[in-house]
Amino acid sequence: MEARLKSPANPDVMTAIQHLYKAIHAGGVDPLVLGLVHLRASQINGCSPCVFAGVAAAKKHGETDERLHNVVAWRETPFFTEAERAALALTEAATRIQDGAPGVTDEIWDAAAAHFDEGQLSAINLEIALTNFFNRINRTIQEQAGKAW
């Protein structure tokens, strides 16, 4: 498979995305949690470049192989805190919104709100949305894993 677009992205779009990332990282959420959120949404969407980049970025922040290998099965492992589990559940519910799926229920939201304040929830929600944005673009243009952005 070869990527469908070869030219770099529009500079105005890249500037806007940089502002979104700045807002996400100013939200006070541990970068490891944001990395788990990014990785889980990318796994669900089958976005190989985002999974690849997510693992690489998480490792740079000190994430362990043990935890990274188990994000896909986070419910069945002892490796994640309650706050991380709440963020992962929120990620899954916000990502899986197709064909009548319930999306983010009050129970899922309340579990996340028990661990994160409003600013942090906003940052996590924006991370989920931006990851889904990139996942969809990458799947559409057949972007390949292995690049470092």
C-alpha positions as CSV (number, residue, x, y, z in Angstrom):
1,M,0.0,0.0,0.0
2,E,1.2,3.5,-0.9
3,A,0.1,6.8,0.6
4,R,-2.4,8.6,-1.7
5,L,-1.1,12.1,-0.9
6,K,2.5,13.1,-1.2
7,S,2.5,16.8,-0.6
8,P,2.7,18.3,2.9
9,A,-0.4,19.6,4.6
10,N,-1.7,23.1,4.3
11,P,0.4,25.4,6.6
12,D,-2.8,27.0,8.0
13,V,-4.2,23.6,8.9
14,M,-0.9,22.7,10.6
15,T,-0.9,25.9,12.6
16,A,-4.5,25.3,13.8
17,I,-3.5,21.7,14.8
18,Q,-0.5,23.0,16.7
19,H,-2.9,25.3,18.7
20,L,-5.1,22.4,19.5
21,Y,-2.1,20.4,20.8
22,K,-1.0,23.3,22.9
23,A,-4.5,23.5,24.4
24,I,-4.5,19.8,25.1
25,H,-1.2,19.8,26.8
26,A,-2.1,22.9,28.8
27,G,-5.1,21.0,30.3
28,G,-3.1,19.5,33.1
29,V,-3.4,15.8,32.1
30,D,-0.5,13.5,32.6
31,P,1.2,13.0,29.2
32,L,1.1,9.2,29.9
33,V,-2.7,9.3,30.1
34,L,-2.9,11.4,26.9
35,G,-0.7,8.8,25.2
36,L,-2.9,5.9,26.3
37,V,-6.0,7.8,25.0
38,H,-4.3,8.4,21.7
39,L,-3.1,4.8,21.4
40,R,-6.5,3.2,22.3
41,A,-8.5,5.4,19.8
42,S,-5.9,4.6,17.1
43,Q,-6.2,0.9,17.9
44,I,-9.9,0.9,17.6
45,N,-9.8,2.8,14.3
46,G,-7.0,0.6,12.9
47,C,-4.8,3.6,12.2
48,S,-1.3,2.1,11.9
49,P,0.6,5.4,11.6
50,C,-1.0,6.7,14.7
51,V,-0.5,3.4,16.6
52,F,3.2,3.5,15.6
53,A,3.6,7.2,16.5
54,G,1.6,6.8,19.7
55,V,3.8,3.9,20.9
56,A,7.0,5.9,20.1
57,A,5.8,9.0,21.8
58,A,4.6,7.1,24.9
59,K,8.0,5.4,25.2
60,K,9.7,8.8,25.1
61,H,7.5,9.8,28.1
62,G,8.7,6.7,30.0
63,E,5.8,4.4,29.2
64,T,6.6,0.7,29.6
65,D,6.4,-2.1,27.0
66,E,4.3,-4.1,29.5
67,R,1.6,-1.4,29.6
68,L,1.8,-0.5,25.9
69,H,1.3,-4.2,24.9
70,N,-1.8,-4.4,27.1
71,V,-3.7,-1.2,26.2
72,V,-5.8,-3.2,23.8
73,A,-6.9,-5.5,26.7
74,W,-6.8,-2.9,29.5
75,R,-9.9,-4.2,31.2
76,E,-8.3,-7.6,31.8
77,T,-5.0,-6.4,33.1
78,P,-3.7,-5.1,36.5
79,F,-1.4,-2.5,34.8
80,F,-3.6,0.6,34.8
81,T,-4.8,3.0,37.5
82,E,-8.5,3.7,38.0
83,A,-8.0,7.2,36.5
84,E,-6.4,5.6,33.4
85,R,-9.2,3.1,33.2
86,A,-11.7,5.9,33.3
87,A,-9.9,7.7,30.5
88,L,-9.7,4.6,28.4
89,A,-13.4,3.8,28.9
90,L,-14.2,7.4,27.8
91,T,-11.9,7.0,24.8
92,E,-13.6,3.8,23.7
93,A,-17.2,5.2,24.1
94,A,-16.4,8.5,22.4
95,T,-14.6,6.7,19.5
96,R,-17.3,4.0,19.0
97,I,-20.3,6.1,18.0
98,Q,-21.4,4.2,14.9
99,D,-24.8,2.9,14.0
100,G,-26.7,3.5,17.3
101,A,-23.9,2.8,19.7
102,P,-24.6,4.5,23.0
103,G,-21.5,6.7,23.0
104,V,-20.5,8.2,26.3
105,T,-23.1,7.3,28.9
106,D,-23.6,9.2,32.1
107,E,-21.9,6.3,33.9
108,I,-18.8,6.5,31.8
109,W,-18.7,10.3,32.0
110,D,-19.2,10.3,35.8
111,A,-16.4,7.7,36.2
112,A,-14.0,10.0,34.3
113,A,-15.2,13.1,36.2
114,A,-14.4,11.3,39.5
115,H,-10.7,11.4,38.5
116,F,-10.3,14.5,36.3
117,D,-11.4,18.1,36.7
118,E,-13.3,20.0,34.0
119,G,-10.2,21.3,32.4
120,Q,-8.6,17.9,32.3
121,L,-11.8,16.3,30.9
122,S,-11.8,19.0,28.2
123,A,-8.2,18.2,27.3
124,I,-8.9,14.4,27.2
125,N,-12.0,15.0,25.1
126,L,-10.1,17.1,22.7
127,E,-7.3,14.5,22.5
128,I,-9.9,11.8,21.7
129,A,-11.4,14.1,19.0
130,L,-8.1,15.0,17.4
131,T,-6.9,11.4,17.4
132,N,-10.1,10.3,15.7
133,F,-9.6,13.2,13.2
134,F,-6.1,12.0,12.3
135,N,-7.2,8.4,12.3
136,R,-9.8,9.1,9.6
137,I,-7.5,11.2,7.5
138,N,-4.7,8.6,7.6
139,R,-7.1,5.8,6.8
140,T,-8.5,7.8,3.8
141,I,-5.2,8.7,2.3
142,Q,-3.6,5.3,3.2
143,E,-0.8,6.9,5.2
144,Q,1.8,4.3,6.2
145,A,3.3,3.6,9.7
146,G,6.9,4.3,10.4
147,K,7.0,8.1,10.1
148,A,7.8,10.4,12.9
149,W,5.9,13.7,12.7
